[in-house]
Amino acid sequence: MAVVPRHTGNKPVRDQYRGDMTLEQWHRFTRVANAADDSRSQAQSFDDDLTVKSNHAKDDIVKEVALMSVVRSKKHKSENIRYAIWISVAGLFFLWVMYMLG
């Protein structure tokens, strides 16, 4: 890579492209660029707010899971009892069928 002398001119970038756009186009370009920059900064702040809120939501979910009861409810126990009763009834029925056929 070749070494070149340092540029000493302090020209603004738009002076290099002065012939490409009219003054009105430059003003419009500047307005649009400034609006895009504002929009990006607002979107960034909105994303930051969402990140903070989602972190708080995650903390709340983790807290709920940690504080959930490990002991099963009585409703679950009654379902197990009901299941055992139906299994025994079905077993007795099939024993009776086997007795009648055999």
C-alpha positions in Angstrom: 0.0 0.0 0.0 1.4 3.4 -1.0 1.9 6.1 1.5 0.3 9.4 0.5 0.6 12.8 2.1 -2.1 13.8 4.6 -5.0 15.8 3.3 -4.8 19.3 4.8 -8.0 20.7 3.3 -11.0 21.0 5.6 -13.6 21.0 2.9 -17.1 20.0 3.8 -18.3 16.8 2.1 -21.0 18.5 0.2 -18.6 20.9 -1.5 -17.1 17.9 -3.3 -20.5 17.1 -4.8 -21.7 20.7 -5.3 -22.5 20.1 -9.0 -24.5 17.0 -8.4 -27.5 18.5 -6.6 -29.2 21.9 -6.5 -29.5 23.9 -3.3 -33.2 22.8 -2.9 -32.2 19.2 -3.3 -29.5 19.6 -0.6 -32.0 21.2 1.8 -34.5 18.3 1.1 -31.7 15.8 1.6 -30.7 17.4 4.9 -34.3 17.4 6.2 -34.8 13.7 5.2 -31.5 12.7 6.8 -32.2 14.6 10.0 -35.7 13.0 10.2 -34.2 9.5 9.6 -31.6 10.2 12.4 -34.4 11.3 14.7 -36.4 8.2 13.8 -33.4 5.9 14.5 -32.8 7.5 17.8 -36.5 7.2 18.8 -36.5 3.5 17.7 -33.4 2.9 19.7 -34.9 4.4 22.8 -38.1 2.4 22.2 -36.1 -0.8 21.9 -34.2 0.1 25.1 -37.5 0.6 26.9 -38.8 -2.7 25.6 -35.6 -4.5 26.8 -35.9 -3.0 30.2 -39.7 -3.9 30.4 -39.0 -7.4 29.0 -36.3 -7.9 31.6 -38.8 -6.9 34.3 -41.4 -9.3 32.8 -38.8 -12.1 32.8 -38.1 -11.4 36.4 -41.8 -11.5 37.3 -42.2 -14.9 35.4 -39.2 -16.3 37.2 -40.5 -15.2 40.5 -43.9 -16.8 39.8 -42.3 -20.1 38.8 -40.1 -20.0 41.9 -43.1 -19.3 44.2 -45.4 -21.9 42.6 -46.6 -24.6 45.0 -44.8 -27.9 44.7 -47.5 -29.8 46.6 -50.2 -31.1 44.3 -53.8 -30.0 44.8 -56.5 -32.2 46.2 -58.2 -32.1 42.8 -55.3 -34.0 41.3 -55.5 -36.6 44.1 -59.2 -37.1 43.5 -58.5 -37.7 39.8 -56.0 -40.4 40.8 -58.6 -42.1 43.0 -61.2 -41.9 40.3 -58.8 -43.5 37.8 -58.0 -46.3 40.3 -61.7 -47.0 40.8 -62.4 -47.2 37.1 -59.4 -49.5 36.5 -60.6 -51.8 39.2 -64.2 -51.8 37.9 -62.9 -52.6 34.4 -60.7 -55.4 35.8 -63.6 -56.9 37.7 -65.8 -56.7 34.6 -63.2 -58.5 32.4 -62.7 -61.2 35.2 -66.4 -61.8 35.2 -66.4 -62.1 31.3 -63.5 -64.6 31.5 -65.4 -66.6 34.2 -68.6 -66.6 32.1 -66.8 -67.7 28.9 -64.5 -70.2 30.6 
